[in-house]
Amino acid sequence: MTIITPILLCGGSGTRLWPLSRKSYAKQFVPLAGDTTALWYNSLLRSDYPFPLRI
């Protein structure tokens, strides 16, 4: 069974994710699981693209 660990990226200045996140590189763009960023992955989930999508 795969264990899923949720991470909430909300508010604050992102000091706990430093040096991964900083003013010029927001938390939603930090790759937390492999090469996929939270913003990119969630955008794909809301889109009409069929999975798997290869770019």
N, C-alpha and C positions, 0 to 999 in steps of 0.2 A: 504494500500500500504506500502511495506517495504522500508524504507529509507536506501540507501547504502552510506556509508561514505568511500571513497577511502583513503588509507594510502600508501604513497610512502616511502619505507625503502631503502634509498640510501645514500651512502657517509657518511662522518663524523664519530665521535666516539660514537654516540648514547647517548649523555648526556641527552637529553630530555626524553629518555625512562628509564633512571637510576632510581631505581636500578634493573629494569627488564632486561635491557641489560648491559653487561659489557664485558671486553676483553675476558673472558672465556665463555661467552654466547652471541653469536652474535644476532643482531636484527632479522634476518630471522628465528631464532628459538624461538622467544618470542611468546607465545600464545596470540594473540590480540582479537580473537573472540572465546570465549569458550576455548576448549582444543586443537584446531587446530592451528598449526603453519603455517606461510605463505609458508615456503619451503616445508613442508610435503604436504600441500593441493595442491600447484601448481604442485608438482611432480605427484600427483594422477591425476590431470586434464590432464596432458600430456601423461599419461600412457594409456594402453589398458584395464584397469580394468573396469568391469561393475559396475555401481553405483546402489544401495548403497553398499559400501565395509565395511564389519565388521571385525575388527581386535581384 
